[in-house]
Amino acid sequence: MNPGITTNAFAMRRRMGALLLLAASAINAGLANAQPFPSRPMEFVVHTSPGGGTDILARVTADILTRNKWITQPINVSNRPGGGGAIAYGYVKNKRGDPHVLMAVASLTMLTVGLRPDLQLGPEHYTPIAFLAQDPQALMVNIDAPYKTFKEFIEAARREPGGLSASITSPGGSGQLLVWLIERATGTKFKTVSFKGGSEAIMQVMGGHVHFTTENISEAVSAVESKKLRVLAVSSGQRLAIVPEVPTLKELGYDIHFGTGRGFSMPAGVPKDAVGFMEAQLERVYKSPEWKDHTAKHLWENLWMGSADYAKHLAARRVQQLEFMQSIGLAPK
């Protein structure tokens, strides 16, 4: 013992050292037991009502993640339809910095709301996480419609400019984009009527309230298989197994090949480690047999992009979408 230190002082120092060791142990135990991200239930936001392609994307992905225990927290799917996607995107924008909120993205809808200056929902308010698939569009009519082929349909449209109406999910979305592309390619003119989701748009055709729809064929599988809808053309790169007799638009001589992009974004300002974590989990989903089974069933074209590549893809598509929106009056020239 140092002769300059009294017995009481020495004992006090020993007690202080023991207390410090206990405090450090408690802190380390707390860190070891702290739950990593996600630390609470997650919310997958969908801009359409239940039943549409974007809703299916959210629910299938959530099911694969939780069933495989890649995410152990509950995942709640939150449908926020309305405003052509603006309500849902506005909600996610206001969740800035919260990595527990993900938006199930239909790429064209995201680009459309982002290009409307009145909404202030530009890309700076979101963090792209991953792109998983492309969902082909199709021109579909009621099974009792008088036109049996795409050629007969176009001939009818030319005889009555603006007389045929199309059901779409949102102004400026993929359904209206296909209408616009067909108009430009064929010299026709159509009316468009917006509904809250793809399933509702398809029901309108089945009920005879509108003449046709150009929404995703994945949302009309049961109606096509039960012979309630007739598919006249598809926008995919190749013919689809569900309707092998139906030609692609490219086969018919029109340079039209696209589909609804299916992916996920977070709000802006989220931590980088959360972005990396969710990108990795979504890649696991993409590589899973459950995902492959789903895309085969719903006719989606598989295509993976991580966060950085997805951001570049959206930037390139934004330029194309601006031209389309300017032509239909949804964006200033």
Number of C-alpha atoms within 10 A of each C-alpha: 7 7 6 6 10 11 11 9 10 13 12 12 11 12 12 12 12 12 12 12 12 12 12 12 12 12 12 12 11 11 11 10 9 10 10 10 15 16 11 13 13 19 18 24 27 29 29 29 20 21 15 24 28 27 25 18 23 26 21 14 22 21 15 20 20 14 11 12 10 15 18 15 15 15 21 15 19 20 17 19 20 17 16 23 23 22 18 21 29 16 16 23 22 12 20 17 16 18 24 20 22 25 29 28 27 27 22 23 24 27 25 26 27 21 24 17 12 9 13 15 21 17 20 12 19 25 24 26 26 28 29 24 21 23 27 25 24 27 24 26 27 26 19 13 14 11 17 14 14 18 13 13 18 18 13 16 20 17 10 13 13 13 13 18 18 26 27 30 29 26 22 28 25 28 28 25 22 24 22 19 15 20 15 11 13 14 12 20 20 17 15 21 16 18 21 21 26 31 20 20 28 30 19 21 23 21 11 14 14 21 19 28 32 28 34 30 29 22 24 24 17 12 17 20 12 10 13 17 23 23 25 22 24 28 27 23 16 14 17 18 11 15 16 10 12 19 20 22 23 16 16 12 9 14 13 19 16 17 28 24 24 25 26 27 27 30 25 20 15 18 11 9 11 18 18 14 13 24 21 17 15 25 16 16 22 22 12 13 12 14 18 16 11 15 20 12 13 20 22 25 19 16 13 17 19 18 20 12 15 21 19 13 14 20 14 11 13 20 12 12 23 20 13 19 21 14 13 14 10 17 18 13 9
